[in-house]
Amino acid sequence: MKFLVDFFPIVLFFAAYQAWDIYVATAVAIGASLLQVGWQWYRHGKVDRMQWITLGLLVVFGGLTLILHDPVFIKWKPTIVNWLFAVAFLATAFVGEKSLLERMMGSAVTMPPEAWRRLNWAWVAFFVALGALNLYVAFSYSEDVWVKFKLFGMMGLTLLFVFAQAPYLAKHMPPDEPAKEEP
């Protein structure tokens, strides 16, 4: 559910772009992200660090897009966010006992440390590639194609990547123990 909530500003950005233009869409995305972070703070009393960083980047890059009336800044924002995710995952490969992925999913999934490391490296590669792909689409195709890619392409690729990990996770998880019968 959180994954879908994270896409709320992107969906509103897309809808505003379809109705108006990139500048209205950018303003709507900034407003939606502010509301999202505010709601998160109100409901839970805290906001994830990456959500703050994403909001900050949106305000900076979106603000530059609006002030300078140049969409190049908002087109760079998804790449910067994805590359920051890659750096965060990469850093935990060298700092601490557990990777970021294991810290996030370790309570729900039991796997050997080497399996966590490989999966963490896969996420690093995914975020680097997704950031590069965003730049390719943003600067090789029309703005309209990029906006559609930003919503459908990036979300679709992320979902595909997540689902593609299921066999890997299943392979490395210990088998369930048979349920004990009550006398």
Order of alpha helices (4+ residues) and beta strands (2+ residues): alpha-alpha-alpha-alpha-alpha-alpha-alpha-alpha-alpha-alpha
